[in-house]
Amino acid sequence: MHLPGLFKEIDGLESSGVSCKGRIVVSDRAHLLFDFHQEVDGLREEELSKSFIGTTKRGIGPCYSSKVTRNGMRVCDLRHMDTFPEKLEDLLSDAASRFKDFNYGPEMLKEEVEKYKRYAERLEPFIADTVHVMHEAISQKKKILVEGGQATMLDIDFGTYPFVTSSSPSAGGICTGLGIPPRVVGDLIGVVSSFFSLKIKFFLTMKIFLCKSAFRGIGVNLSVFLLLFIEVYPAPGFPSF
């Protein structure tokens, strides 16, 4: 959860006359994505050089890394500002030890803590135990619509690894992400795309472009090569250049 981004979206909605009060609920278990996670994301991509993943550099991967390493910070930590600075310092020092180009000092830590004190006050009305919220809705037989961001082929376990996201956007994510038991999951609607990885999208685009180029009398040999290459090596398992 990147709080500056969340508040920007809320401000945009409310400036258009759409009230968010009582309509947005934020889990107290949600992990906090800090601005430094985004910086680390970029440093990681630079480090990978030609083998880069193609991340959006929004800090999602490093935030999940903090979660799995078990030193991540969650929304519930905003309710304990007495321990917040110490936990944040641990995160920042960990990033600094990993990336030599990432530097931070006491002033940066102080600024971040002050900023998140303000964020905590603003976010408080939205925070809830969302597992309880979900189960209350289930017990009242309310209809629940769950949208899975991205797609199955970007699933961290079942996608075109390593060119995947950091979470489980497949149907299983309904249970692990929301705390909903499998027995109450109803209809699942799948949407099929014409491509299912960033690399395939790129090469299919090149395939179409070079086919058009061939008809104009240029790039014929390269067109044929790419056409054959794509047919011989379909995803998943698409080779990395």
C-alpha positions in Angstrom: 0.0 0.0 0.0 1.7 3.2 -1.2 -0.1 5.8 0.9 0.9 8.9 -1.2 -0.6 7.2 -4.2 -3.7 6.2 -2.3 -4.4 9.7 -1.1 -3.8 11.1 -4.5 -6.5 8.9 -5.9 -8.8 9.7 -3.1 -8.3 13.4 -3.6 -8.9 13.0 -7.3 -12.2 11.2 -6.7 -13.4 13.6 -4.1 -12.5 16.7 -6.2 -14.8 15.2 -8.9 -17.6 14.9 -6.3 -17.2 11.2 -5.5 -17.2 10.7 -1.7 -14.9 7.9 -0.4 -16.1 7.8 3.2 -17.5 4.4 4.1 -16.7 3.1 0.6 -13.0 2.3 0.9 -11.6 -0.1 3.5 -7.9 -0.7 4.0 -6.7 -3.9 5.7 -4.6 -3.4 8.9 -2.5 -6.3 7.6 -1.6 -4.5 4.3 2.1 -3.9 3.9 3.4 -0.3 3.5 5.2 0.5 0.3 7.6 3.4 0.9 9.2 5.7 -1.6 12.6 4.1 -0.9 11.1 0.8 -2.2 10.7 2.4 -5.6 14.3 3.7 -5.5 15.5 0.2 -4.6 13.4 -1.2 -7.5 15.3 1.0 -10.0 18.7 0.1 -8.5 17.8 -3.6 -8.7 16.9 -3.2 -12.4 20.2 -1.4 -13.1 22.1 -4.1 -11.3 20.5 -6.8 -13.5 21.6 -4.9 -16.6 20.7 -7.0 -19.7 18.8 -9.6 -17.7 16.4 -7.0 -16.3 12.8 -8.2 -15.5 11.0 -5.1 -16.9 9.5 -4.0 -13.6 7.3 -0.9 -13.4 9.8 0.5 -10.8 6.9 1.2 -8.5 8.5 -0.6 -5.6 6.2 -3.6 -5.6 8.9 -6.3 -5.8 11.1 -4.8 -3.0 8.0 -4.3 -0.8 7.1 -8.0 -1.2 10.7 -8.9 -0.5 10.4 -7.0 2.8 7.2 -8.9 3.5 8.8 -12.4 2.9 11.9 -11.4 4.8 9.6 -10.6 7.7 10.9 -7.2 8.3 8.2 -5.4 6.4 6.0 -2.8 7.9 2.2 -3.0 7.9 -0.7 -0.6 8.2 -1.2 -1.7 11.8 2.3 -0.3 12.6 0.9 3.2 12.0 -1.1 2.7 15.2 2.2 2.3 17.1 4.3 5.3 16.4 6.5 4.6 19.5 8.1 1.6 17.6 7.6 2.9 14.0 10.9 4.8 13.8 13.0 1.8 14.9 11.3 -0.5 12.4 11.7 2.0 9.6 15.4 2.5 10.4 15.9 -1.3 10.2 14.3 -1.3 6.7 16.4 1.6 5.5 19.7 0.3 6.9 18.9 -3.1 5.2 18.5 -1.4 1.8 21.7 0.7 2.3 23.7 -2.5 3.1 22.4 -4.1 0.0 22.8 -1.3 -2.5 25.9 0.9 -2.4 24.1 3.7 -4.3 21.3 3.9 -1.7 22.2 6.4 1.0 20.2 7.6 3.9 20.8 9.6 7.1 19.1 10.7 10.3 17.4 13.6 8.5 15.8 11.3 6.0 14.5 9.0 8.7 13.1 11.9 10.7 11.3 13.3 7.6 9.8 9.9 6.8 8.6 9.4 10.4 7.0 12.9 10.5 5.3 12.3 7.1 3.9 9.0 8.2 2.5 10.4 11.4 0.3 12.7 9.2 -0.5 9.8 6.9 -1.5 7.6 10.0 -4.0 10.3 11.1 -5.6 10.6 7.7 -5.7 6.8 7.1 -7.2 5.8 10.4 -10.9 6.1 9.4 -10.3 3.7 6.5 -8.5 1.0 8.5 -10.3 -2.2 9.4 -9.9 -5.9 10.0 -10.9 -6.8 6.4 -11.1 -10.6 7.2 -13.9 -9.8 9.6 -15.5 -7.4 7.0 -15.5 -10.2 4.4 -16.9 -12.8 6.8 -19.6 -10.5 7.9 -20.6 -9.9 4.3 -20.6 -13.7 3.7 -22.7 -14.4 6.8 -25.2 -11.8 5.5 -25.2 -13.5 2.1 -24.1 -10.3 0.4 -22.6 -10.6 -3.1 -18.9 -10.1 -3.2 -17.1 -9.2 -6.5 -13.3 -9.8 -6.4 -11.1 -8.5 -9.2 -7.8 -10.1 -9.9 -5.2 -7.5 -11.1 -2.9 -8.6 -13.9 -3.3 -12.2 -15.0 -2.5 -15.9 -14.3 0.6 -15.9 -16.5 2.0 -13.2 -14.2 1.4 -15.3 -11.1 4.6 -15.6 -9.0 4.1 -19.4 -8.9 2.3 -20.4 -12.1 3.3 -17.6 -14.5 6.1 -17.2 -17.0 8.7 -17.0 -14.3 10.8 -14.9 -13.8 8.8 -12.4 -15.9 6.0 -12.3 -13.4 4.6 -10.1 -10.7 5.3 -10.6 -7.0 1.8 -11.8 -5.9 -0.8 -14.4 -6.8 -3.3 -12.8 -9.2 -4.8 -16.2 -10.1 -8.0 -17.5 -8.5 -6.1 -18.8 -5.5 -5.3 -15.3 -4.5 -9.0 -14.9 -3.5 -8.4 -17.1 -0.5 -4.8 -16.0 0.4 -5.4 -12.3 -0.2 -8.8 -11.8 1.4 -9.1 -14.6 3.9 -12.1 -16.0 2.1 -12.6 -19.8 2.5 -12.5 -21.8 -0.8 -16.0 -23.4 0.0 -17.7 -20.0 -0.5 -16.1 -19.1 -3.8 -18.7 -19.0 -6.5 -18.4 -18.3 -10.2 -15.0 -17.6 -11.7 -14.8 -15.5 -14.9 -11.6 -15.7 -17.0 -10.6 -13.2 -19.6 -8.3 -14.4 -22.3 -5.7 -12.0 -23.8 -4.0 -12.4 -27.2 -0.6 -12.4 -25.4 0.4 -13.4 -21.9 3.8 -12.0 -21.2 5.7 -8.8 -21.9 8.2 -10.6 -24.0 5.6 -12.2 -26.2 3.8 -8.9 -26.6 7.0 -7.3 -27.8 7.9 -10.1 -30.3 4.4 -10.4 -31.6 4.4 -6.6 -32.2 7.8 -7.0 -34.0 6.4 -9.9 -36.0 3.5 -7.8 -37.3 5.8 -4.9 -38.0 8.4 -6.9 -39.9 5.7 -8.7 -41.9 4.5 -5.3 -43.1 8.1 -4.3 -43.8 8.6 -7.4 -45.9 5.7 -6.3 -48.2 7.4 -3.0 -48.6 10.6 -4.8 -49.8 12.7 -4.3 -46.6 13.8 -6.6 -43.8 12.5 -9.8 -45.6 15.2 -12.1 -44.2 14.8 -10.8 -40.7 11.1 -11.1 -40.9 11.3 -14.8 -41.9 13.8 -15.4 -39.1 11.6 -13.9 -36.4 8.5 -15.7 -37.7 10.3 -19.0 -37.5 11.8 -18.2 -34.1 8.5 -17.2 -32.5 6.8 -20.4 -33.8 9.6 -22.6 -32.6 9.9 -21.0 -29.1 6.3 -20.2 -27.9 5.7 -19.1 -24.3 6.0 -20.2 -21.5 9.7 -20.7 -21.5 10.3 -18.0 -24.0 14.1 -17.5 -24.2 15.6 -14.3 -22.8 17.9 -12.2 -24.9 
